[in-house]
Amino acid sequence: MAIQCAVCGKGPQYGQNIRHVHSGSWALRAPRTKRRWLPNLQSAKVMRDGQPTRIKVCAKCLKAGKVAKV
């Protein structure tokens, strides 16, 4: 199953870590490494087509009340 919210479709965000060291040679001063931020997904049991099913929902959708728990 994908790392994605079943309600809003929020998924991983991509970016870079930047080292804030301002001494040394230019090659070692501020290297950038790849990283990603994962959404805060929670497992929630909801009613879909009259059947209780488990889906992954982000915490923002749960707090906003976009999902009615069983």
PDB file of N, H, CA, C and O in Angstrom:
ATOM      1  N   MET A   1       0.842  -1.185   0.000  1.00  0.00           N
ATOM      2  CA  MET A   1       0.000   0.000   0.000  1.00  0.00           C
ATOM      3  C   MET A   1       0.884   1.245   0.000  1.00  0.00           C
ATOM      4  O   MET A   1       1.926   1.281   0.654  1.00  0.00           O
ATOM      5  N   ALA A   2       0.462   2.238  -0.726  1.00  0.00           N
ATOM      6  H   ALA A   2      -0.384   2.208  -1.258  1.00  0.00           H
ATOM      7  CA  ALA A   2       1.262   3.446  -0.877  1.00  0.00           C
ATOM      8  C   ALA A   2       1.262   4.284   0.397  1.00  0.00           C
ATOM      9  O   ALA A   2       0.348   4.198   1.217  1.00  0.00           O
ATOM     10  N   ILE A   3       2.307   5.094   0.546  1.00  0.00           N
ATOM     11  H   ILE A   3       3.050   5.165  -0.120  1.00  0.00           H
ATOM     12  CA  ILE A   3       2.379   6.030   1.670  1.00  0.00           C
ATOM     13  C   ILE A   3       1.627   7.285   1.241  1.00  0.00           C
ATOM     14  O   ILE A   3       2.227   8.291   0.861  1.00  0.00           O
ATOM     15  N   GLN A   4       0.291   7.204   1.310  1.00  0.00           N
ATOM     16  H   GLN A   4      -0.197   6.388   1.618  1.00  0.00           H
ATOM     17  CA  GLN A   4      -0.543   8.289   0.809  1.00  0.00           C
ATOM     18  C   GLN A   4      -1.863   8.295   1.568  1.00  0.00           C
ATOM     19  O   GLN A   4      -2.403   7.240   1.897  1.00  0.00           O
ATOM     20  N   CYS A   5      -2.374   9.481   1.841  1.00  0.00           N
ATOM     21  H   CYS A   5      -1.935  10.339   1.574  1.00  0.00           H
ATOM     22  CA  CYS A   5      -3.648   9.626   2.529  1.00  0.00           C
ATOM     23  C   CYS A   5      -4.774   9.219   1.576  1.00  0.00           C
ATOM     24  O   CYS A   5      -4.792   9.624   0.413  1.00  0.00           O
ATOM     25  N   ALA A   6      -5.718   8.409   2.085  1.00  0.00           N
ATOM     26  H   ALA A   6      -5.704   8.080   3.029  1.00  0.00           H
ATOM     27  CA  ALA A   6      -6.824   7.945   1.259  1.00  0.00           C
ATOM     28  C   ALA A   6      -7.861   9.035   1.028  1.00  0.00           C
ATOM     29  O   ALA A   6      -8.686   8.904   0.124  1.00  0.00           O
ATOM     30  N   VAL A   7      -7.848  10.108   1.818  1.00  0.00           N
ATOM     31  H   VAL A   7      -7.178  10.214   2.553  1.00  0.00           H
ATOM     32  CA  VAL A   7      -8.843  11.170   1.691  1.00  0.00           C
ATOM     33  C   VAL A   7      -8.338  12.309   0.818  1.00  0.00           C
ATOM     34  O   VAL A   7      -8.976  12.663  -0.174  1.00  0.00           O
ATOM     35  N   CYS A   8      -7.197  12.884   1.181  1.00  0.00           N
ATOM     36  H   CYS A   8      -6.679  12.596   1.987  1.00  0.00           H
ATOM     37  CA  CYS A   8      -6.718  14.072   0.462  1.00  0.00           C
ATOM     38  C   CYS A   8      -5.597  13.761  -0.524  1.00  0.00           C
ATOM     39  O   CYS A   8      -5.255  14.612  -1.346  1.00  0.00           O
ATOM     40  N   GLY A   9      -5.017  12.563  -0.464  1.00  0.00           N
ATOM     41  H   GLY A   9      -5.294  11.872   0.203  1.00  0.00           H
ATOM     42  CA  GLY A   9      -3.963  12.197  -1.399  1.00  0.00           C
ATOM     43  C   GLY A   9      -2.590  12.730  -1.044  1.00  0.00           C
ATOM     44  O   GLY A   9      -1.681  12.711  -1.874  1.00  0.00           O
ATOM     45  N   LYS A  10      -2.432  13.208   0.187  1.00  0.00           N
ATOM     46  H   LYS A  10      -3.171  13.223   0.861  1.00  0.00           H
ATOM     47  CA  LYS A  10      -1.129  13.735   0.608  1.00  0.00           C
ATOM     48  C   LYS A  10      -0.107  12.610   0.625  1.00  0.00           C
ATOM     49  O   LYS A  10      -0.373  11.530   1.153  1.00  0.00           O
ATOM     50  N   GLY A  11       1.070  12.865   0.045  1.00  0.00           N
ATOM     51  H   GLY A  11       1.287  13.742  -0.383  1.00  0.00           H
ATOM     52  CA  GLY A  11       2.121  11.860  -0.023  1.00  0.00           C
ATOM     53  C   GLY A  11       3.450  12.422   0.435  1.00  0.00           C
ATOM     54  O   GLY A  11       3.487  13.500   1.027  1.00  0.00           O
ATOM     55  N   PRO A  12       4.544  11.718   0.176  1.00  0.00           N
ATOM     56  CA  PRO A  12       5.859  12.194   0.602  1.00  0.00           C
ATOM     57  C   PRO A  12       6.271  13.470  -0.123  1.00  0.00           C
ATOM     58  O   PRO A  12       5.962  13.661  -1.299  1.00  0.00           O
ATOM     59  N   GLN A  13       6.973  14.339   0.599  1.00  0.00           N
ATOM     60  H   GLN A  13       7.224  14.184   1.555  1.00  0.00           H
ATOM     61  CA  GLN A  13       7.534  15.553   0.027  1.00  0.00           C
ATOM     62  C   GLN A  13       9.032  15.353  -0.081  1.00  0.00           C
ATOM     63  O   GLN A  13       9.641  14.740   0.796  1.00  0.00           O
ATOM     64  N   TYR A  14       9.631  15.860  -1.141  1.00  0.00           N
ATOM     65  H   TYR A  14       9.136  16.358  -1.853  1.00  0.00           H
ATOM     66  CA  TYR A  14      11.055  15.664  -1.372  1.00  0.00           C
ATOM     67  C   TYR A  14      11.804  16.977  -1.219  1.00  0.00           C
ATOM     68  O   TYR A  14      11.271  18.045  -1.520  1.00  0.00           O
ATOM     69  N   GLY A  15      13.055  16.891  -0.746  1.00  0.00           N
ATOM     70  H   GLY A  15      13.488  16.024  -0.502  1.00  0.00           H
ATOM     71  CA  GLY A  15      13.864  18.085  -0.589  1.00  0.00           C
ATOM     72  C   GLY A  15      15.301  17.711  -0.303  1.00  0.00           C
ATOM     73  O   GLY A  15      15.745  16.609  -0.626  1.00  0.00           O
ATOM     74  N   GLN A  16      16.036  18.649   0.314  1.00  0.00           N
ATOM     75  H   GLN A  16      15.675  19.544   0.576  1.00  0.00           H
ATOM     76  CA  GLN A  16      17.444  18.431   0.600  1.00  0.00           C
ATOM     77  C   GLN A  16      17.782  18.900   2.001  1.00  0.00           C
ATOM     78  O   GLN A  16      17.260  19.905   2.482  1.00  0.00           O
ATOM     79  N   ASN A  17      18.666  18.152   2.647  1.00  0.00           N
ATOM     80  H   ASN A  17      19.090  17.335   2.256  1.00  0.00           H
ATOM     81  CA  ASN A  17      19.272  18.605   3.892  1.00  0.00           C
ATOM     82  C   ASN A  17      20.459  19.478   3.529  1.00  0.00           C
ATOM     83  O   ASN A  17      21.259  19.106   2.671  1.00  0.00           O
ATOM     84  N   ILE A  18      20.586  20.630   4.164  1.00  0.00           N
ATOM     85  H   ILE A  18      19.936  20.932   4.861  1.00  0.00           H
ATOM     86  CA  ILE A  18      21.703  21.520   3.911  1.00  0.00           C
ATOM     87  C   ILE A  18      22.473  21.689   5.211  1.00  0.00           C
ATOM     88  O   ILE A  18      21.907  22.100   6.224  1.00  0.00           O
ATOM     89  N   ARG A  19      23.761  21.372   5.184  1.00  0.00           N
ATOM     90  H   ARG A  19      24.221  21.038   4.361  1.00  0.00           H
ATOM     91  CA  ARG A  19      24.601  21.486   6.359  1.00  0.00           C
ATOM     92  C   ARG A  19      25.025  22.937   6.510  1.00  0.00           C
ATOM     93  O   ARG A  19      25.547  23.530   5.565  1.00  0.00           O
ATOM     94  N   HIS A  20      24.813  23.508   7.664  1.00  0.00           N
ATOM     95  H   HIS A  20      24.389  23.027   8.431  1.00  0.00           H
ATOM     96  CA  HIS A  20      25.122  24.916   7.883  1.00  0.00           C
ATOM     97  C   HIS A  20      26.470  25.066   8.579  1.00  0.00           C
ATOM     98  O   HIS A  20      26.550  25.594   9.689  1.00  0.00           O
ATOM     99  N   VAL A  21      27.513  24.605   7.928  1.00  0.00           N
ATOM    100  H   VAL A  21      27.449  24.177   7.027  1.00  0.00           H
ATOM    101  CA  VAL A  21      28.867  24.765   8.437  1.00  0.00           C
ATOM    102  C   VAL A  21      29.556  25.774   7.529  1.00  0.00           C
ATOM    103  O   VAL A  21      29.576  25.586   6.313  1.00  0.00           O
ATOM    104  N   HIS A  22      30.112  26.825   8.082  1.00  0.00           N
ATOM    105  H   HIS A  22      30.095  26.977   9.070  1.00  0.00           H
ATOM    106  CA  HIS A  22      30.681  27.902   7.282  1.00  0.00           C
ATOM    107  C   HIS A  22      32.191  27.997   7.433  1.00  0.00           C
ATOM    108  O   HIS A  22      32.771  29.080   7.354  1.00  0.00           O
ATOM    109  N   SER A  23      32.815  26.847   7.652  1.00  0.00           N
ATOM    110  H   SER A  23      32.343  25.968   7.716  1.00  0.00           H
ATOM    111  CA  SER A  23      34.276  26.840   7.703  1.00  0.00           C
ATOM    112  C   SER A  23      34.767  25.645   6.905  1.00  0.00           C
ATOM    113  O   SER A  23      34.023  24.686   6.702  1.00  0.00           O
ATOM    114  N   GLY A  24      35.997  25.692   6.456  1.00  0.00           N
ATOM    115  H   GLY A  24      36.602  26.471   6.621  1.00  0.00           H
ATOM    116  CA  GLY A  24      36.548  24.599   5.671  1.00  0.00           C
ATOM    117  C   GLY A  24      36.514  24.921   4.187  1.00  0.00           C
ATOM    118  O   GLY A  24      36.173  26.034   3.788  1.00  0.00           O
ATOM    119  N   SER A  25      36.869  23.941   3.380  1.00  0.00           N
ATOM    120  H   SER A  25      37.147  23.037   3.704  1.00  0.00           H
ATOM    121  CA  SER A  25      36.902  24.165   1.936  1.00  0.00           C
ATOM    122  C   SER A  25      35.480  24.218   1.379  1.00  0.00           C
ATOM    123  O   SER A  25      34.528  23.802   2.039  1.00  0.00           O
ATOM    124  N   TRP A  26      35.350  24.737   0.154  1.00  0.00           N
ATOM    125  H   TRP A  26      36.123  25.075  -0.382  1.00  0.00           H
ATOM    126  CA  TRP A  26      34.027  24.918  -0.456  1.00  0.00           C
ATOM    127  C   TRP A  26      33.308  23.584  -0.648  1.00  0.00           C
ATOM    128  O   TRP A  26      32.090  23.511  -0.485  1.00  0.00           O
ATOM    129  N   ALA A  27      34.053  22.520  -0.995  1.00  0.00           N
ATOM    130  H   ALA A  27      35.043  22.579  -1.127  1.00  0.00           H
ATOM    131  CA  ALA A  27      33.417  21.232  -1.253  1.00  0.00           C
ATOM    132  C   ALA A  27      32.768  20.645   0.006  1.00  0.00           C
ATOM    133  O   ALA A  27      31.791  19.903  -0.093  1.00  0.00           O
ATOM    134  N   LEU A  28      33.302  20.970   1.180  1.00  0.00           N
ATOM    135  H   LEU A  28      34.096  21.573   1.260  1.00  0.00           H
ATOM    136  CA  LEU A  28      32.764  20.411   2.420  1.00  0.00           C
ATOM    137  C   LEU A  28      31.893  21.389   3.190  1.00  0.00           C
ATOM    138  O   LEU A  28      31.322  21.023   4.217  1.00  0.00           O
ATOM    139  N   ARG A  29      31.779  22.626   2.714  1.00  0.00           N
ATOM    140  H   ARG A  29      32.243  22.923   1.880  1.00  0.00           H
ATOM    141  CA  ARG A  29      31.098  23.658   3.492  1.00  0.00           C
ATOM    142  C   ARG A  29      29.610  23.381   3.654  1.00  0.00           C
ATOM    143  O   ARG A  29      29.114  23.335   4.779  1.00  0.00           O
ATOM    144  N   ALA A  30      28.906  23.200   2.577  1.00  0.00           N
ATOM    145  H   ALA A  30      29.309  23.238   1.663  1.00  0.00           H
ATOM    146  CA  ALA A  30      27.459  23.008   2.674  1.00  0.00           C
ATOM    147  C   ALA A  30      26.994  21.952   1.682  1.00  0.00           C
ATOM    148  O   ALA A  30      26.317  22.280   0.707  1.00  0.00           O
ATOM    149  N   PRO A  31      27.347  20.681   1.913  1.00  0.00           N
ATOM    150  CA  PRO A  31      26.859  19.649   0.994  1.00  0.00           C
ATOM    151  C   PRO A  31      25.363  19.436   1.175  1.00  0.00           C
ATOM    152  O   PRO A  31      24.821  19.597   2.268  1.00  0.00           O
ATOM    153  N   ARG A  32      24.727  19.077   0.102  1.00  0.00           N
ATOM    154  H   ARG A  32      25.167  18.946  -0.786  1.00  0.00           H
ATOM    155  CA  ARG A  32      23.283  18.841   0.127  1.00  0.00           C
ATOM    156  C   ARG A  32      23.026  17.353  -0.087  1.00  0.00           C
ATOM    157  O   ARG A  32      23.529  16.752  -1.036  1.00  0.00           O
ATOM    158  N   THR A  33      22.237  16.773   0.806  1.00  0.00           N
ATOM    159  H   THR A  33      21.828  17.261   1.577  1.00  0.00           H
ATOM    160  CA  THR A  33      21.870  15.378   0.681  1.00  0.00           C
ATOM    161  C   THR A  33      20.368  15.274   0.509  1.00  0.00           C
ATOM    162  O   THR A  33      19.612  16.059   1.081  1.00  0.00           O
ATOM    163  N   LYS A  34      19.946  14.315  -0.270  1.00  0.00           N
ATOM    164  H   LYS A  34      20.561  13.678  -0.735  1.00  0.00           H
ATOM    165  CA  LYS A  34      18.521  14.126  -0.530  1.00  0.00           C
ATOM    166  C   LYS A  34      17.814  13.621   0.725  1.00  0.00           C
ATOM    167  O   LYS A  34      18.385  12.860   1.507  1.00  0.00           O
ATOM    168  N   ARG A  35      16.578  14.047   0.908  1.00  0.00           N
ATOM    169  H   ARG A  35      16.114  14.665   0.273  1.00  0.00           H
ATOM    170  CA  ARG A  35      15.759  13.539   1.994  1.00  0.00           C
ATOM    171  C   ARG A  35      14.299  13.673   1.612  1.00  0.00           C
ATOM    172  O   ARG A  35      13.965  14.327   0.624  1.00  0.00           O
ATOM    173  N   ARG A  36      13.431  13.054   2.393  1.00  0.00           N
ATOM    174  H   ARG A  36      13.703  12.523   3.196  1.00  0.00           H
ATOM    175  CA  ARG A  36      12.003  13.210   2.149  1.00  0.00           C
ATOM    176  C   ARG A  36      11.239  13.236   3.461  1.00  0.00           C
ATOM    177  O   ARG A  36      11.644  12.633   4.455  1.00  0.00           O
ATOM    178  N   TRP A  37      10.132  13.947   3.436  1.00  0.00           N
ATOM    179  H   TRP A  37       9.803  14.437   2.629  1.00  0.00           H
ATOM    180  CA  TRP A  37       9.259  14.081   4.583  1.00  0.00           C
ATOM    181  C   TRP A  37       8.034  13.219   4.332  1.00  0.00           C
ATOM    182  O   TRP A  37       7.399  13.331   3.283  1.00  0.00           O
ATOM    183  N   LEU A  38       7.696  12.355   5.294  1.00  0.00           N
ATOM    184  H   LEU A  38       8.212  12.264   6.146  1.00  0.00           H
ATOM    185  CA  LEU A  38       6.544  11.482   5.147  1.00  0.00           C
ATOM    186  C   LEU A  38       5.344  12.077   5.873  1.00  0.00           C
ATOM    187  O   LEU A  38       5.510  12.707   6.917  1.00  0.00           O
ATOM    188  N   PRO A  39       4.129  11.888   5.335  1.00  0.00           N
ATOM    189  CA  PRO A  39       2.937  12.398   6.017  1.00  0.00           C
ATOM    190  C   PRO A  39       2.655  11.594   7.284  1.00  0.00           C
ATOM    191  O   PRO A  39       3.054  10.435   7.402  1.00  0.00           O
ATOM    192  N   ASN A  40       1.967  12.223   8.221  1.00  0.00           N
ATOM    193  H   ASN A  40       1.643  13.164   8.125  1.00  0.00           H
ATOM    194  CA  ASN A  40       1.608  11.572   9.490  1.00  0.00           C
ATOM    195  C   ASN A  40       0.351  10.744   9.263  1.00  0.00           C
ATOM    196  O   ASN A  40      -0.759  11.210   9.521  1.00  0.00           O
ATOM    197  N   LEU A  41       0.524   9.507   8.778  1.00  0.00           N
ATOM    198  H   LEU A  41       1.425   9.129   8.569  1.00  0.00           H
ATOM    199  CA  LEU A  41      -0.612   8.648   8.463  1.00  0.00           C
ATOM    200  C   LEU A  41      -1.015   7.812   9.670  1.00  0.00           C
ATOM    201  O   LEU A  41      -0.172   7.287  10.397  1.00  0.00           O
ATOM    202  N   GLN A  42      -2.317   7.704   9.862  1.00  0.00           N
ATOM    203  H   GLN A  42      -3.002   8.131   9.272  1.00  0.00           H
ATOM    204  CA  GLN A  42      -2.893   6.898  10.930  1.00  0.00           C
ATOM    205  C   GLN A  42      -3.866   5.914  10.303  1.00  0.00           C
ATOM    206  O   GLN A  42      -4.520   6.225   9.307  1.00  0.00           O
ATOM    207  N   SER A  43      -3.959   4.737  10.881  1.00  0.00           N
ATOM    208  H   SER A  43      -3.428   4.484  11.690  1.00  0.00           H
ATOM    209  CA  SER A  43      -4.905   3.738  10.404  1.00  0.00           C
ATOM    210  C   SER A  43      -6.257   4.011  11.039  1.00  0.00           C
ATOM    211  O   SER A  43      -6.355   4.136  12.260  1.00  0.00           O
ATOM    212  N   ALA A  44      -7.302   4.104  10.222  1.00  0.00           N
ATOM    213  H   ALA A  44      -7.222   4.002   9.231  1.00  0.00           H
ATOM    214  CA  ALA A  44      -8.636   4.397  10.729  1.00  0.00           C
ATOM    215  C   ALA A  44      -9.632   3.418  10.119  1.00  0.00           C
ATOM    216  O   ALA A  44      -9.551   3.085   8.937  1.00  0.00           O
ATOM    217  N   LYS A  45     -10.563   2.968  10.934  1.00  0.00           N
ATOM    218  H   LYS A  45     -10.629   3.238  11.895  1.00  0.00           H
ATOM    219  CA  LYS A  45     -11.611   2.072  10.458  1.00  0.00           C
ATOM    220  C   LYS A  45     -12.830   2.923  10.100  1.00  0.00           C
ATOM    221  O   LYS A  45     -13.394   3.601  10.958  1.00  0.00           O
ATOM    222  N   VAL A  46     -13.230   2.882   8.832  1.00  0.00           N
ATOM    223  H   VAL A  46     -12.772   2.331   8.134  1.00  0.00           H
ATOM    224  CA  VAL A  46     -14.346   3.690   8.347  1.00  0.00           C
ATOM    225  C   VAL A  46     -15.326   2.795   7.595  1.00  0.00           C
ATOM    226  O   VAL A  46     -15.002   1.664   7.233  1.00  0.00           O
ATOM    227  N   MET A  47     -16.521   3.316   7.369  1.00  0.00           N
ATOM    228  H   MET A  47     -16.785   4.234   7.663  1.00  0.00           H
ATOM    229  CA  MET A  47     -17.535   2.582   6.609  1.00  0.00           C
ATOM    230  C   MET A  47     -17.413   2.940   5.136  1.00  0.00           C
ATOM    231  O   MET A  47     -17.504   4.110   4.763  1.00  0.00           O
ATOM    232  N   ARG A  48     -17.208   1.926   4.303  1.00  0.00           N
ATOM    233  H   ARG A  48     -17.134   0.976   4.606  1.00  0.00           H
ATOM    234  CA  ARG A  48     -17.178   2.110   2.847  1.00  0.00           C
ATOM    235  C   ARG A  48     -18.071   1.056   2.223  1.00  0.00           C
ATOM    236  O   ARG A  48     -17.847  -0.141   2.400  1.00  0.00           O
ATOM    237  N   ASP A  49     -19.079   1.498   1.498  1.00  0.00           N
ATOM    238  H   ASP A  49     -19.261   2.471   1.354  1.00  0.00           H
ATOM    239  CA  ASP A  49     -20.044   0.605   0.846  1.00  0.00           C
ATOM    240  C   ASP A  49     -20.706  -0.334   1.856  1.00  0.00           C
ATOM    241  O   ASP A  49     -20.943  -1.505   1.560  1.00  0.00           O
ATOM    242  N   GLY A  50     -20.999   0.185   3.040  1.00  0.00           N
ATOM    243  H   GLY A  50     -20.807   1.136   3.280  1.00  0.00           H
ATOM    244  CA  GLY A  50     -21.659  -0.604   4.067  1.00  0.00           C
ATOM    245  C   GLY A  50     -20.771  -1.585   4.801  1.00  0.00           C
ATOM    246  O   GLY A  50     -21.248  -2.330   5.657  1.00  0.00           O
ATOM    247  N   GLN A  51     -19.490  -1.600   4.483  1.00  0.00           N
ATOM    248  H   GLN A  51     -19.102  -0.995   3.788  1.00  0.00           H
ATOM    249  CA  GLN A  51     -18.546  -2.501   5.135  1.00  0.00           C
ATOM    250  C   GLN A  51     -17.493  -1.691   5.890  1.00  0.00           C
ATOM    251  O   GLN A  51     -16.982  -0.704   5.360  1.00  0.00           O
ATOM    252  N   PRO A  52     -17.162  -2.093   7.120  1.00  0.00           N
ATOM    253  CA  PRO A  52     -16.069  -1.410   7.820  1.00  0.00           C
ATOM    254  C   PRO A  52     -14.722  -1.830   7.223  1.00  0.00           C
ATOM    255  O   PRO A  52     -14.407  -3.019   7.171  1.00  0.00           O
ATOM    256  N   THR A  53     -13.940  -0.863   6.779  1.00  0.00           N
ATOM    257  H   THR A  53     -14.196   0.103   6.820  1.00  0.00           H
ATOM    258  CA  THR A  53     -12.627  -1.145   6.207  1.00  0.00           C
ATOM    259  C   THR A  53     -11.587  -0.240   6.851  1.00  0.00           C
ATOM    260  O   THR A  53     -11.907   0.837   7.353  1.00  0.00           O
ATOM    261  N   ARG A  54     -10.332  -0.698   6.828  1.00  0.00           N
ATOM    262  H   ARG A  54     -10.073  -1.574   6.420  1.00  0.00           H
ATOM    263  CA  ARG A  54      -9.230   0.097   7.368  1.00  0.00           C
ATOM    264  C   ARG A  54      -8.565   0.855   6.232  1.00  0.00           C
ATOM    265  O   ARG A  54      -8.224   0.278   5.200  1.00  0.00           O
ATOM    266  N   ILE A  55      -8.382   2.164   6.434  1.00  0.00           N
ATOM    267  H   ILE A  55      -8.659   2.633   7.273  1.00  0.00           H
ATOM    268  CA  ILE A  55      -7.682   2.991   5.459  1.00  0.00           C
ATOM    269  C   ILE A  55      -6.643   3.820   6.201  1.00  0.00           C
ATOM    270  O   ILE A  55      -6.728   4.006   7.415  1.00  0.00           O
ATOM    271  N   LYS A  56      -5.659   4.316   5.452  1.00  0.00           N
ATOM    272  H   LYS A  56      -5.589   4.165   4.466  1.00  0.00           H
ATOM    273  CA  LYS A  56      -4.645   5.193   6.025  1.00  0.00           C
ATOM    274  C   LYS A  56      -5.049   6.632   5.750  1.00  0.00           C
ATOM    275  O   LYS A  56      -5.253   7.031   4.604  1.00  0.00           O
ATOM    276  N   VAL A  57      -5.160   7.403   6.827  1.00  0.00           N
ATOM    277  H   VAL A  57      -4.994   7.079   7.758  1.00  0.00           H
ATOM    278  CA  VAL A  57      -5.611   8.787   6.741  1.00  0.00           C
ATOM    279  C   VAL A  57      -4.595   9.662   7.452  1.00  0.00           C
ATOM    280  O   VAL A  57      -4.081   9.284   8.505  1.00  0.00           O
ATOM    281  N   CYS A  58      -4.296  10.832   6.890  1.00  0.00           N
ATOM    282  H   CYS A  58      -4.713  11.140   6.035  1.00  0.00           H
ATOM    283  CA  CYS A  58      -3.361  11.737   7.552  1.00  0.00           C
ATOM    284  C   CYS A  58      -4.037  12.369   8.775  1.00  0.00           C
ATOM    285  O   CYS A  58      -5.262  12.471   8.844  1.00  0.00           O
ATOM    286  N   ALA A  59      -3.221  12.781   9.717  1.00  0.00           N
ATOM    287  H   ALA A  59      -2.226  12.698   9.661  1.00  0.00           H
ATOM    288  CA  ALA A  59      -3.733  13.333  10.973  1.00  0.00           C
ATOM    289  C   ALA A  59      -4.521  14.617  10.742  1.00  0.00           C
ATOM    290  O   ALA A  59      -5.443  14.922  11.499  1.00  0.00           O
ATOM    291  N   LYS A  60      -4.167  15.368   9.709  1.00  0.00           N
ATOM    292  H   LYS A  60      -3.418  15.120   9.095  1.00  0.00           H
ATOM    293  CA  LYS A  60      -4.874  16.612   9.412  1.00  0.00           C
ATOM    294  C   LYS A  60      -6.325  16.336   9.022  1.00  0.00           C
ATOM    295  O   LYS A  60      -7.227  17.065   9.434  1.00  0.00           O
ATOM    296  N   CYS A  61      -6.554  15.280   8.225  1.00  0.00           N
ATOM    297  H   CYS A  61      -5.821  14.688   7.890  1.00  0.00           H
ATOM    298  CA  CYS A  61      -7.917  14.917   7.827  1.00  0.00           C
ATOM    299  C   CYS A  61      -8.708  14.368   9.015  1.00  0.00           C
ATOM    300  O   CYS A  61      -9.907  14.624   9.132  1.00  0.00           O
ATOM    301  N   LEU A  62      -8.047  13.617   9.891  1.00  0.00           N
ATOM    302  H   LEU A  62      -7.073  13.409   9.796  1.00  0.00           H
ATOM    303  CA  LEU A  62      -8.729  13.103  11.080  1.00  0.00           C
ATOM    304  C   LEU A  62      -9.167  14.239  11.989  1.00  0.00           C
ATOM    305  O   LEU A  62     -10.293  14.244  12.486  1.00  0.00           O
ATOM    306  N   LYS A  63      -8.267  15.213  12.208  1.00  0.00           N
ATOM    307  H   LYS A  63      -7.352  15.209  11.804  1.00  0.00           H
ATOM    308  CA  LYS A  63      -8.600  16.340  13.088  1.00  0.00           C
ATOM    309  C   LYS A  63      -9.677  17.232  12.499  1.00  0.00           C
ATOM    310  O   LYS A  63     -10.471  17.823  13.231  1.00  0.00           O
ATOM    311  N   ALA A  64      -9.705  17.330  11.156  1.00  0.00           N
ATOM    312  H   ALA A  64      -9.060  16.850  10.562  1.00  0.00           H
ATOM    313  CA  ALA A  64     -10.691  18.183  10.493  1.00  0.00           C
ATOM    314  C   ALA A  64     -12.061  17.521  10.439  1.00  0.00           C
ATOM    315  O   ALA A  64     -13.047  18.181  10.111  1.00  0.00           O
ATOM    316  N   GLY A  65     -12.141  16.235  10.753  1.00  0.00           N
ATOM    317  H   GLY A  65     -11.340  15.699  11.019  1.00  0.00           H
ATOM    318  CA  GLY A  65     -13.421  15.545  10.740  1.00  0.00           C
ATOM    319  C   GLY A  65     -13.866  15.108   9.348  1.00  0.00           C
ATOM    320  O   GLY A  65     -15.058  14.919   9.107  1.00  0.00           O
ATOM    321  N   LYS A  66     -12.918  14.949   8.439  1.00  0.00           N
ATOM    322  H   LYS A  66     -11.950  15.103   8.634  1.00  0.00           H
ATOM    323  CA  LYS A  66     -13.256  14.526   7.073  1.00  0.00           C
ATOM    324  C   LYS A  66     -13.569  13.044   7.003  1.00  0.00           C
ATOM    325  O   LYS A  66     -14.081  12.567   5.990  1.00  0.00           O
ATOM    326  N   VAL A  67     -13.266  12.302   8.073  1.00  0.00           N
ATOM    327  H   VAL A  67     -12.849  12.689   8.895  1.00  0.00           H
ATOM    328  CA  VAL A  67     -13.488  10.866   8.117  1.00  0.00           C
ATOM    329  C   VAL A  67     -14.377  10.545   9.316  1.00  0.00           C
ATOM    330  O   VAL A  67     -14.113  11.001  10.428  1.00  0.00           O
ATOM    331  N   ALA A  68     -15.441   9.753   9.088  1.00  0.00           N
ATOM    332  H   ALA A  68     -15.656   9.382   8.184  1.00  0.00           H
ATOM    333  CA  ALA A  68     -16.293   9.324  10.168  1.00  0.00           C
ATOM    334  C   ALA A  68     -15.860   7.917  10.582  1.00  0.00           C
ATOM    335  O   ALA A  68     -16.024   6.959   9.826  1.00  0.00           O
ATOM    336  N   LYS A  69     -15.303   7.805  11.801  1.00  0.00           N
ATOM    337  H   LYS A  69     -15.170   8.583  12.416  1.00  0.00           H
ATOM    338  CA  LYS A  69     -14.854   6.510  12.295  1.00  0.00           C
ATOM    339  C   LYS A  69     -16.047   5.618  12.615  1.00  0.00           C
ATOM    340  O   LYS A  69     -17.145   6.095  12.904  1.00  0.00           O
ATOM    341  N   VAL A  70     -15.801   4.296  12.556  1.00  0.00           N
ATOM    342  H   VAL A  70     -14.910   3.908  12.321  1.00  0.00           H
ATOM    343  CA  VAL A  70     -16.857   3.316  12.898  1.00  0.00           C
ATOM    344  C   VAL A  70     -16.938   3.201  14.403  1.00  0.00           C
ATOM    345  O   VAL A  70     -17.753   2.438  14.922  1.00  0.00           O
TER     346      VAL A  70
END
